[in-house]
Amino acid sequence: MKQAVYGLLLYLFLLLPPVADLLESIMIVHMHMQMPLLVAAGFLMGRFLQNKFPLFFEKWNHNGVPGIVLFVIIWSYWMIPRAMDEALTFQTVEWFKFFSLPFLAGVSLRDSWKKLTNAGKNSVLIYAAAMLLFMAFLYIGADEQICNNYLEIEQQTLGWGSLAIGVCIVIYLLQLLFIDQSEFR
Amino acid sequence: MSIHQRTLLSLVVIILFGGVLFYLSTDGFRAFTSESARTLDLMENNPPLPPVTLQDSEFRTFDLDEFSEDKYVFMTFMYTNCATVCPQMEMNMAEVYELIPPESIGKDIVFLSISFDPTRDDPETLAKYRTYYGSDGETWRMARAQDQEELDSLLHTLGVIVIPDEYGNFQHNAAFYLVGKTGRLLDVLDFTEIEEAAAAVNAVLAKGGE
């Protein structure tokens, strides 16, 4: 239960307007720090919900597939350049961000990840790597503004950041292929 | 209901939710960036342009609606210090100008480049700048807004976003704007597609109407 409290504290901290403004003022921090932290807050708070409604998760997310699909949908949604722009321009979209990332993505990731088979986990990682590399290609290569609220140079920084994360996931996936995992169990 | 049916049901609900979310937030998969959303919105709503007083390279002061009375206006937004997109846009604008039937120019359609850097782009600067692109200063005028508030309102209506950077330059979006005879926005055109833009303008000229 302790971690649910930490999750709540993290969530409340991220909700503070000065904190939100600061994190959103830098494009790469907005996408690769604020958003993952919101997911992490939901991930931690998920424990509380799992304890509170064990039957619900068991009934509707038995094998973890529906939950992880929800996570992937929400995460992909926030990769749309327009979504990120509109979070800054429209209050409702900003609210949706603070709701969807922790409670739809974070909680369902918490409940689903352990239930997934190895193949399921790897599919999610392959998708994430492909998405990040595609975003990197898009943001580094574009010679026009993709997000109207940010400068082009910030857009390229974000592209390189996405590339770095994408490459890390690819390295992880490759070592799964070439290194005997049973040695580490 | 068995556990498999329930899992399937929740999966279907989630995928439907995802579909609706993506559909609604991208205007039916048509606009994935706010720039394309803005253009789509402008073309669907044809907003009227707010009044704005301009001063051109010949020191003439005029109202936009007076200059454009009963004519179409082909418009761009730029600043003369720009080293990136503006020279290319103005160069392309010159090519579009060449592709319009000469008898229509000045009579049915006028060209206008508006600077969003009015402090530096005074008439002298604009007079020099216009010669680089072969603007005649009459049927294709280069002008600055007299009043910052009027300029902001015009930029806002057309969704032109201008962000000053720390080196005295601006980050901004760029497009060709075609304004109708009654002062409403008709079309937003890709400034890199010269022939396409000219064809769209010529089609409007041939058809007439507002």
Interface residues (C-beta under 8 A of the other chain):
Chain A: K59 W60 N61 H62 N63 V65 P66 V69 L70 I73 Y77 I80 P81 R82 A83 D85 E86 T89 E144 Q145 I146 C147 N148 N149 L151 E152
Chain B: I3 R6 T7 L9 S10 L11 I14 I15 F17 G18 L21 F22 S25 T26 A31 F32 T33 S34 E35 S36 A37 R38 V85 I161 I163 D165 Q171 N173
